[in-house]
Amino acid sequence: MSIKICKFGGTSLASAANITRVKAILDSDKTRKYVVVSAPGKRFDDDIKITDMLYQCAKLSRESGKCGKLFDVIRDRFTEIVNNLQVDIDIKSILDETEKAIDEIKTDDFAASRGEYLNGRIIAKYLGFEFVDACEIVKFGENGILDSDSTNDIMEKKLAKIQYAVIPGFYGAMPFDHVKTFSRGGSDITGSLVARGVKATMYENWTDVNGFYAADPRIIANPLQIECLGYHELRELSYMGASVLHSEAIFPVQDSRIPINIKNTFEPENPGTMIVPDEEYKGNGHTVTGIAGKKNFTVISIEKSNMNAEIGFARKILSVLERYGIPLEHMPSGIDTLSIVISSDTLKNGLKDKVILRIREAVNPDKVTVIDSVATVATVGHGMCKVKGTAGRLFTALSRSNVNILLIDQGSSEKNIIVGVKNEDYERALKSIYLEFLAHHENRFKV
Ligand code: ASP
């Protein structure tokens, strides 16, 4: 029996008109049984997402006791949605309770979660589906980390009894019912957890674009739409900056091998991008599937003669990062050099100097070099490992465009080559790689 999970993003649910489209999508296929919703997003470019306003509300409640006027803006948005959809729900009382709770609880997580909660209640009523609060079925441990196993057990039992349900995305509960959110964009993870929990045949992730593109459309005009991706490629692309799907959304579905279909709420007939288990993925006939990247990294290179002979050299460096809770992004190494690539955001407020000092103390290096404002660009492709000369073409393309490569990192999976370039060369690097590998392929679905 086919069971589809549909997660709808903020733009898809930004207004009553958009929610009407969502209903038509659900009505057209009765196997679309479980719906995960985001908070209302932007209706136009300068609009403000409900979630962003809710974070501000929490701040106001902490600073001055009340979120007051700002909450009125949120109140108006939800009231307008309810009125335009003509939903029979006492939204005034629900909003009053919510405002009171935000002012009492004052945490970012609780306030931010209310966008999904309120939208979920309204949409459930509008669709005639049961509302299931995410706190009942998404569980975090005391450490704030998702408790994947108990979430799955609870979700399986609870949802087995419900035929059609709406579940708010983005949050769940810690012990003692403290509300905890995932990181931004986390409703994608909720969708994935629900898909696993009900053993779905498909996880449809409905958004405002036609799927993954082979490169960022803000940099490459009319890029190729990716028809099919393997789980592994998805993880590489989304982690490296392709922002269509949360980079952690793959984990719950990958063991159950549930395919994910990225679809466009505003163009539902477009097939979108299909993401399938690696074993079932035949590739898409291209050497390179996509290119993604991010700016603003710091590279710390540590040089020491005969470093390779020193047992525990890397561990000592990594334990400095661990001590300060700094995540490591990449770690390319040479014979007597080891570089660590870290997001510059995590080295603010004097932390960079402290880290360097501790590294000096830990390994007594000959030289430490620091480069800021570095961008990383990942060229990802399932087919890359089978094709000789891919790296050669990549580096030649970059040199032709006069881009200086600061570092190179190629994972042993050979599905990904990452280069570090200066921030200011980022766009040029991306364009030159796109031109080399992808520009000549036919775009089957016009963007
Ligand atoms: N509303 C949350 C955000 O803006 C979560 C989500 O949409 O996935 O990040």
Boltz pocket constraint, residues with backbone or C-beta under 6 A from the ligand:
constraints:
  - pocket:
      binder: B
      contacts: [[A, 9], [A, 10], [A, 38], [A, 39], [A, 49], [A, 51], [A, 52], [A, 112], [A, 115], [A, 169], [A, 170], [A, 183], [A, 184], [A, 185], [A, 186], [A, 187], [A, 188]]
      max_distance: 6.0
